[in-house]
Amino acid sequence: MTIDIALVLAIALVAIALFATEKLRIDAVALLVLTSLVLTGLIDPGQALSGFSNSATITVAAMFVLAAGLQNSGALSGIGNLLGRARSPAQFLLILFAVLAAIAPFVNNTAVVAVFMPIVIAATASIGMSASKALIPLSYVSQMAGVCTLVGTSTNLLVNGMAKDLGHPGFGMFEFTSLGVICFAAGCVYLLTIGRWLLPDARGTELVEHYELGKYITELRVMPESSLIGTSVGEAELSKEYGVFVLELLRGNEKVWSPRSQKLQEGDVLLARGDWSQLDELRKSAGLEVNAEFKLKQRSFEEVDQVLAEVMIAPRSRVIGATLGMLDPGWDHNTTALGIHRRGQVLRQELRNVRLQVGDILLMLIPKSGMAALRKDRNVIVLSERESEKPAGWRAPFALATMVLVIGASAIGWAPIAVTSLAGAVAMTLAGCLDAEDVYDGIDWRIIILMAGLLPLGVAMSETGAAQFLVENTIGLVSGLGPWVVLAVLYLMALLLTEFMSNAAAAVLLTPIGMSTAGMMEVDPTPFLIAVTFAASTSFATPVGYQTNTMVYGAGGYRFSDFVKVGLPLNLIFWALGVMFIPVFWPF
């Protein structure tokens, strides 16, 4: 092992640890990796900056803009209205899968799930179907459809860009379609049969009881006229009377020891947890008020122009990591945060100090006039039942036609996908499908920085021999069993890495290994690159393995074990189909 190999592997191991523990943002980790590679002399400045000009990075940025144009124009919502025509759960799922099959191969799947989540929640309620039976399938099928084309996911484009940098000719627009269709069909059959049976079937009170869905944590301040003054929480029997549990008692800036036994005083703040209707009933009957120290405008519940909205923090939201007390400068919807629901965790700190995470659900009071702007805000996903947005005149079909031209022109070889996607993004902007601010807001800059920062790592792994070293000491141990077994092992490696870290990061680490594996065995590298692409783009077994899984985790009231129970068999099905068919379509 040379010093250069040791340095590259050390940087890669630190990156893996940081990605897995999420101590730092993924884009920050990518920039740390990039800086480390330059400072150690493993790559030169030109190679370090090459990721920002890579066609894969540019294409992903443009595809984000195209997805935003489709969403803003109402094109996706219009197509989603088909779901409202379902008359049974089975028919609903069939329509959902068909719609996703048409959209997800060409539109970023995070955007697809963001658009369809509220529609699915409302539609399932109208036919008496549990949303928990549909939200995991929504996430899984969007991933399965996304892997069918080169532009279906950013991971596909990333592997393609890295492969070209390492000497591979790259992939065509529909290179993955043959295997993708087989996996998609098998996955849909599984979700309609065995998977549907494994999914939890929880409605209404069952969701609240078993999954704690709808349980919000808020702060209630004891007002001068409160009937609770001089009474302890235990004596008031709030849990028995209202179904509300007091987690902490805040007096001034201090938490009071043994909150259940303390006599309540004017100005005390109860950190309370329960269903919002129960919290509101307690507030009215006991003389309490929602604590208004979030630096947001407090409004009365009784004002007729106010509505309650449940909003989820979106995967690429700018408010991730911010606290409720920090939202005022950037929050322009005149909202008041009333409570917060975090899946799988009971918060025991002042809400204004809670740092927001992906999937957190906020209960917000907002003027009716502000709902349209809130729905367009890409920092949040409105989960409350709502009327579907109507397509904005001619712009919806224009956006759809533009997307078809972008894909078609690239597929028939008129121009590279980077060029056609940029042209499409410009066309949608000029047509008013989205304005200039929407262009920048629509791009997930963390993914762009992640790709640009990690692409040089693949180059360093290849040029220093680190990838070859890893192959010889891992996959090389089974190389004597033939390329088929090696393919199966590499697919499993990618599958495991993707479940616990960024799928883009897993693809970057394993693409050079796939190329080196082919070189060691003197076979075509394409089958190994396909295996990495499919494994990194489809993550089913954990709610943190893919952004769309994280999005439906809280909204569907799922347990972590639900993803393992439903997703692990699906991962194994994809692994078996991949190992079986990859060598058929792409011979060694």
BATOR-503726 format. One record per residue: x negated, y negated, z of N, C-alpha, C in turn. Coordinates in steps of 0.1 Angstrom, whole numbers, plus 5000, padded with zeros to 4 digits. Layout:
XYZXYZXYZ/...
! end
This chain:
499250125000500050005000499149885000/499349794990498549674990499149564999/498449455001498949345009500149285003/500149264990501349204983502549294985/502449424983503549514985504049495000/503149495009503549485023504349355026/503849245020504449115022505949115016/506049165003507349174997508349255005/507849375010508749455017509149395031/508149325037508449255049509549145047/509349075037510348965034511749025031/511749135023513049205020513649265033/512849315042513449375054514049265063/513349155064513849045072515148995066/515148985052516448935046517549035048/517349165047518349265050518949245064/517949225074518449215088519249085089/518848975083519648855084520948865077/521048935066522248955059523249035067/522749145073523549235081524049175094/523249095100523649035113524448905112/524348845100524948715097524648605107/523348615111522848505120522748375112/522448385099522348265091523348285079/523748175073524548175061523748245050/524448315040523748395030522948305021/523448185018522648095010521348045017/521448025030520247985037519248095037/519648225038518748335038518048345024/518848325014518248325000517148214998/517448095004516447995002515148025011/515348085022514248135030513348235023/514048325016513348435008512548364997/513248274990512548204979511348124984/511448054995510347975000509248065005/509548175011508548275016507748335004/508448364993507748424982506748324976/507148194975506248094970505048074979/505348054992504248025001503248135003/503648255001502748375002502048404988/502448324978501748344965502248464957/503348514961503848634954504548594941/504948474940505548424927505048284925/504948234913504548094911505748004910/505547874911506747784912507747804900/507147824888508047854877508947964879/508448074884509248194886510248164898/509848084907510748054919511947984914/511847894904512947814900513747884888/513247994884513848054872515248104875/515548134888516848184891517948074889/517547944890518547844888518947824873/517947864864518247844850518647984844/518748084852519148214847520548214841/520748284830522048284824523148344833/522748434841523748494851524248394861/523348304866523748204875524648104869/524248064857525047964849526448024846/526448144842527748204838528648214850/528148264862528948274874529548144878/528748034877529247894881530347854871/530147884858531247844849532447934851/532348054854533448144856534248104868/533648044879534347994890535247874886/534647794877535447674872536647724864/536447824855537547884847538647934856/538248004867539248064876539947954883/539247844887539947734893540947664883/540547654870541447604860542747684859/542547814859543747904858544647884870/544047874882544847864894545547734895/544847624892545347484892546547464882/546347524871547347514860548647584863/548647674873549847754876549947884868/548947914860548948024851549048154859/548248164870548248294877549448304886/549948194891551248204899552348244890/552348194878553448234868553448374866/552348434863552248584861552648654874/552248604885552548664898554048674901/554848594894556248594897556948724893/556248804884556748934881556949024893/556149004903556249084915557649074922/558248954920559548934927560649014920/560349074909561349154902561449304907/560449334915560449474920561649504929/562149634928563249674936562949784946/561749834946561349934955559849924958/559349974969557849964972557050024961/557450144955556650204945556650124932/557750064929557849984917556949854919/557049804931556249684935554749704933/554249824938552849854937552449874922/553349934914553049954900552949824893/553849734896553749604889552549524894/552249534907551049464912549749514905/549649644904548449704898548349664883/549549664876549449624862549049484860/549549394869549249254868547749234871/547249304881545849294885544949344874/545349454867544649514856544449414845/545449324843545349224832544549104836/544449074849543848944853542448964858/542349064868541049074876539849104868/539949174856538649194848538049064843/538848964843538348834837538348714846/538848734858538948624868538348664881/537548574887536948614900537948664909/537648784915538648854923538948784936/538048704941538348624953539448524950/539348464939540448374935541748444932/541648564926542948644924543648674937/542848724947543448764960543948634967/543248524966543748404972545148364967/545248374954546548334947547648434951/547348564951548348664952548748694967/547948664976548248704990549548644995/549848514994551148464998552248514990/552048544977553048594968553448734973/552448814976552648954980553348954993/552948875003553548875016555048835015/555348735007556748695005557548804997/556948864987557648964979557949094987/556949134995557149255002558349235013/558349115018559449085028560849095021/560849045009562149045002562749184999/561849284997562349414994562249515006/561949455018561849535030560649625031/559549585025558349665025557349595034/556549675041555549625050554449565042/554049445045552849375038551649455040/551549535051550349615054550149725044/551249755037551249865026550749805013/550549675012550249614999548949534999/548549475011547449385010546049455008/545849575015544649655012544649694997/545749744992545749774977545449654969/545949534973545649414965544149394965/543449404976541949384977541249494969/541649614971540949724964541049724949/542349704944542549704930541949594923/541849474930541149364924539649394922/539049464931537649514929537549614918/538449714918538349814908538549764894/539449664892539649604879538449514875/537849444885536749354883535549424877/535349554880534149624875534349674861/535449644855535749694841535049614830/534649484833534049404823532749334829/531949284820530749214825531049094834/532049024831532348904838533348924850/533749044853534749074863534249034877/533049054880532449014893531148944891/530748864900529348804900528248904901/528549014907527549124909527249184895/528249204887527949264873527049164866/527249034866526448944859525048934865/524948944878523648944885522749064881/523349184881522549294877522149284862/523049234854522749214840521549114838/521649004846520548904845519248954850/519249024861518049084866517449184857/518349274851517849374842517149314830/517749204825517049144813515649084817/515549024829514348974834513249084835/513749204838512849324840512649404827/513149354816512849414803513949494797/515049504803516249584798517049494788/517549554778518349464768519649404773/520149454785521349394791522549474786/523749424790524949494788525949404780/526849474772527849394765529049364774/529949284768531149244776531949354781/532149464773532949574777532149704779/530849684782529949794784530449894795/531049834806531549914817532949964816/533649924805535049954805535450104805/534650184798535050324797535050384811/533950374819533950424832534850344842/534950214840535850134848537250174847/537750204835539150244833539450384841/538450474839538650604846538750584861/537750504867537750484881539050404886/539450304877540650234880541850324881/542050404871543150494871543150594883/542050644886541950744897542250664910/541650544911541950464924543350434926/544050394915545450364916546350484919/546050594913546750724917546550754932/545350734937545050764951545850664960/545850534956546550444965548050454964/548550514953550050534952550450664959/549550754962549850884968549250894982/548050954983547350974996547150845003/546550744996546250615002547450545008/548550555001549750495006550250555019/550050685020550450755032549450715044/548150695041547250655051547350515056/547850425048548050285051549050275063/548750185072549650155083550950095078/552050135084553350085080553950005092/553649875093553949795104554849675100/555949655106556849545103557149465116/557349335114557849255125557249275138/558049325148557649345161556549445162/556549545153555549645153554149585151/554049495141552849425138552349355151/553249285158552849205169552349305180/553049415182552749505193551449585191/551349635179550249725176548949655171/549149545163548049485157547749335162/548649295171548549155176548649055165/549349085155549548985144550548885149/550248755146551148645151550848605165/549848665172549548615185548548505184/549048385188548148265187547648225201/546548165201545948105213546047955211/546547885221546647745221546447685235/546347555236546147485249547447415252/547947445264549147375269548847285281/549047155280548747065291549947055301/549647055314550647035324550946885325/552246855322552646715322553246675336/553346545339553746505352555146565357/556046585347557346635351557446785350/556346855349556347005347556847075360/557647175357558147255368557047355374/555947365367554947455372553947395382/554047255384553147195393553347245407/552247285414552347345427552547495427/552747555415552947695414551747755407/551447885411550347945404550848025392/549948055383550348125371550948265374/550348325384550948455389552348445394/552548345402553948325408554948285397/554548215387555448175377555848295368/555048405368555348525360555648485345/554648415340554848365326554848485316/554048585319553948705310555348775310/555948785321557248855322558348775317/558348645319559448555316559348525301/558148495296558048445282557148535273/556548625278555548705270554348635267/553948535275552848445273551748485283/550548505279549448535288548448415289/548148375301547248275304545848335305/544948295296543548345295542648265304/542748135304541848055312542647935317/542247875328542747755333541647645333/541847545325540847435324541247315332/540347275341540647155349539547055347/539846945341538746855337537946925326/536646935328535746995319535247135324/535947185334535547315340536647415338/536147545337537047655338537247695353/538547715357538847745371538747885373/538047925384537948065387539248125392/539548245388540848315391542048225388/542248215375543348125370544748165374/544948295376546348335380546748295394/545748275403546048245417545948095420/545548015411545347865414546647795413/546947705422548047615421547847515410/548847505401548647415390548847265394/548047185387548147045389548446965376/548846845378549046765366547746745358/547846765345546646745337545846875335/546246985342545547115339545947155325/545047235319545247285306545247435306/546247495302546347645301545947695287/544947775287544547845275545447965274/546547955266547548055266547648135253/548148255254548148345242549548405241/550148405229551448475227551948445213/553148495210553848465198554248315198/554148255187554348105187555748065192/556748145189558148105194558148115209/557448205215557448225229556648105235/555448075229554647955234555447835234/556247815223557047685221558147685232/558747805234559847805244559347775258/558147825261557447785274557247645275/556747585264556347445264557547355267/558747385261559947305263560447325276/560547445281561247475294560447435306/559147435305558247415317557647285317/557947195308557347055308555947055305/555547125294554147135289554047065276/552847035272552646975258551447045252/551447055239550247105232549147005235/548047055239546846965242546446895229/546346765229546046695217544546645216/543646725222542246685222541446745211/542146775199541446825188540946715178/541146595183540846475174541646485161/542846545161543746545150545046475154/545746425145546946345149548046435154/548346415167549446495173550746445169/551646525164553046485161554046575168/555146515170556246585178556746705169/557146815176557746925169559146885163/559746795170561146765166561246675154/560146615149560246525137560746615125/561746565118562346645108561446665096/560446575094559646585082558446665084/558346735096557246825099557546965097/556547045092556747185090555547265096/555847385101554747465106554147545094/552847555093552247635082551147725088/551147845084550047935087549047935076/547747895079546747885069545547975073/544948035063543748125066542548045061/541448055068540148005064539648085052/539448025041539048095029537648135029/537248235021535848285021534748175018/535048085009534047985006534347845011/535147845022535647725028534447635034/534547505032533547415038533647405053/534747445058534947435073534447555081/533947655074533347765081532147725089/532247755102531147715111531447585118/532447515113532947385120533847425131/534047325140535047345151536247265148/537347295155538547215154538347065157/537447045166537146905170536346835159/535746905150534946845139535746825126/536946875126537646875113538146735109/538346635118538946515115538346435103/536946425102536446345091536746405077/536846535076537046595063538446655060/539346635070540646695069541646585066/542146585053542946475049544446505047/544946605054546346645052547246595064/546646515073547446465084548046575092/547246685094547646805101547346795116/548046875124547646905138547447055140/546347095144546047235147546747275160/547647365160548447395172547847525179/547347615171546847745176545947815166/545347915171544347985163544548135166/544548215155544648365156543348425149/542548495157541448565152541548715154/541448785143541648925143540648995151/541049085160540149165168539449095179/539848975183539048905193540048805200/539848805214540648715222539748605226/540048485221539148365224539448315238/538348285245538448235259537748105261/537648025251537047895252537947785247/537647665250538447555245538547555230/539747545225539947555210539147455202/538947335208538147235200536747275198/536247375206534847415205534747555198/535847605193535747735186535247705172/534247775168533647765154534447855145/535047805134535947875125535147975117/535848095115535248195107536148235095/535648305085536448355074537548445080/538748425076539848505080540648455092/540048355099540848285110542148235105/543248245113544448195108544848075118/545047965113545447845120546947815119/547647785130548947735130548947585130/549447525119549247385117550647315116/550747195122551847105120551547005109/552346995099552046915087553246855082/553246725077554446665070554746745058/556046755055556446835043555846775031/555646645030555046585018553646625016/552946685027551546725025551346865022/552446945021552247085018551647115004/552047034994551547054981550047034980/549546934987548046914988547347024996/548047075006547447175014547347305006/548347334998548247454990547147454980/546747324975545747314965544347314972/544247294985542947284992542347424992/541147434986540447564984539747604997/539747525007539247565020540147655028/541447655024542347735032543247805022/543947915027544947985019546247985027/547247925022548547905029549248045029/549548105041550148235042551648225044/552148115048553548105051554348125038/555548185040556348205028556648075021/556548075008556747955001557347984987/557747884981558147894967556947904958/556947984948555847994939555747874931/554447834929554247714921554547734906/555247634901555647644887554447604878/554247674867553247644857553347494853/552247424852552247284849552347254834/553547274828553847254814552947334805/552347264795551547324785550147374790/549747324802548447354807548247494811/549347564816549247704819548847794807/549647784796549247864785547947824779/547647694780546347644774545147704782/545347714795544247774804544147924800/545247994798545148134795544548154781/544848074772544348084758542848054758/542447954767540947924768540248044773/540748104783540048224789539948334779/541048354771540948464761539848434751/539748304747538748264737537348284743/537148244755535848254762535348404761/536248494765535948634766535748694752/536748654743536748714729535548664721/535148534722534048484714532748554719/532648584731531348644736531348794732/532548854733532649004730532349034716/532648944706532448974692531048914688/530348854697528948814694528848674688/529848594689529748454684528748374691/528748394705527848314713527648394727/526548374734526448434747527448394757/527748474766528848444776528548314784/527248284786526848164794527348044786/527248044773527647934764529147924763/529848034761531248034759531947994772/531448044783532048014796531847864800/530747804797530547664799531447584790/531647624777532547554768533947564773/534347674778535647694784535947604796/534947594805535047514816535247364813/534447324803534547184798535947164792/536447254784537747244778538847234788/538847314798539847314809539847174816/538647124819538446994826539046884817/538646884805539146774796540646784794/541246904795542646914793543446884805/542746864816543446824829543946944837/543447064833543747184841543147174855/542047094857541447064869540746934867/540546854878539846724877538446744881/537646644880536146654883535846704897/536646654907536446704920536746854922/537746894915538147044915537047124909/536347074899535247144893534147184903/533747084911532747114921533347194933/534547164937535147244948535447384944/535647414931536047544926534847644926/533647584926532447674925532047714939/531747844941531247884954529747874954/529347754959527847724958527047814966/527547874976526747974984526348094975/527348134967526948254958525948204947/526148084942525148034932523748024938/523647964950522347954957521848094960/522748184964522248324967521648384955/522348374944521848434932520548374927/520448244927519248174923518048194932/518348214945517348234954516748384955/517648474952517248614953516748674939/517148614928516648664915515148674915/514348574920512948594920512448704929/513248744939512848854947512748984939/513649004930513649114921512349114912/512048994908510748984900509549024908/509548974920508348994929508249144932/509349214935509349354938508849434926/509149394914508749464902507249434900/506849314900505449274896504449324906/504749324919503849364929503749514931/504649584925504649734926505449774939/506149684945506949724957508049814954/508749784943509849864938509350014935/508250024929507650154925507250224938/506750154948506350214961507550264968/508650194968509850234975510450364968/510350364955510950474947510150604950/508850584950507950704953508150764967/508450674976508550724990510050744995/510950724986512350754990513050844979/513450784968514150854958513150964952/511850924952510851014946510851154953/511351154965511351284973512351384967/513351334960514251424953514151424938/513151364933512951344918512851484912/512251584919512051714913513351784911/514451734916515751804915516551754902/515851654895516451614882517151474884/517351404872517851274872519351264877/520051374876521451374881521551354896/520651424903520551414918520051284922/519051234915518451094918519550994916/520351004906521450914903522450914915/522751034920523751044931523150974944/521850994946521250934958521150784957/520750734945520750584943522150524945/523150584939524550534941524850524956/524550634963524850634978524050524985/522850504982522050394988522750264986/523150234973523850104970525150094978/525850214979527150214985527050175000/526050235007525850205021525350065024/524450015015523949875017525049775015/525949805006526949705002528049695013/528249805021529249805032528849715043/527549685045527049615056526349485053/526249445041525549325037526149265024/525749155020526249095008526049184996/527049204988526949294976525949244966/525849104965524849044956523449084961/523249074974521949104980521549254977/522549334979522249484977521949504962/522649434953522349454939520949404936/520549294942519149234939518049334944/518249394955517249484961517149614953/518349664948518349794942518149794927/518349684920518149684906516649714902/515649644908514249684905513949824908/514549874919514350014923514950114912/516150074906516650154895515750154883/515250034880514350034868513050114871/512550104883511250174886511550324887/512750364891513150504892513150564878/513650494868513750534854512350554849/511450454852510050454847509350574853/509550604866508850724872509350854865/510650864862511150984856511050984841/510650874835510550864821511850884814/512950824819514250834813514750694811/515950674804516550554802517050494815/516750364818517150304831518650274832/519350274820520750224820521650304830/521650434831522450504840522250464855/521050434858520750394872521250244875/521150164865521650024866523150024867/523850114859525250124860525750164874/524950264880525250314893525150204903/524150124902523950004912525049904910/525449884898526549784895527849824901/528249954898529550004903529550014918/528450064924528450074939528449944946/527749844940527649714947528949634945/529649664934530849584931532149634937/532049754943533249814949532949864963/533449784973533249814987534549834994/534849954998536249975004536250015019/535150065024535150125037535150035049/534849905048534749815059535449685055/535949615065536549485062535549375059/534249405062533249305059532449335047/532749445040531949485029532149405017/533249335016533649255004534549145009/534349025002535148905007536648935006/537149004996538549024995539049115007/538249205011538649285023538749195035/537849105037537849015049539148935048/539548885037540748805035541948875039/542148995036543449065039543349125053/542149135059542049195072542949135083/542849005084543748935094545148925090/545348895077546748865072547548995073/546949115071547749235071547849305084/547149245095547249305108546549435109/545449455101544749585101543749605112/543549725115542349765124541149785115/539949785121538749815113538849965108/539450045116539550195113540450215101/541450115098542250135086541450135073/540450045073539650035061538750165060/538250215071537450335070538350455066/539550465071540450575068540950575054/541250455049541750445035540650425025/539650355029538550315019537450415017/537150495028536050585027536350695016/537550755016537850855006537750794992/538150664991538150594978536650574973/535850544983534350524979533850664974/534250764981533750904977534250944963/535550904960536050934947535250854936/534950724939534250654929532750704928/532250744939530850804938530850934930/531851024932531951144924532151124910/533051024907533350994893532150934886/531450844893530250784888529150884885/528950974894527851074892528251164880/529551194879530051284868530051214854/530451094854530651034840529550934836/528750884845527750784840526750854830/526250974833525351044823526051074810/527451084811528151124799528251004789/528550884795528650764787527250694784/526350714794524950664792523950774795/523650854785522750964787521350924792/520751014800519350984805518350984794/
! end
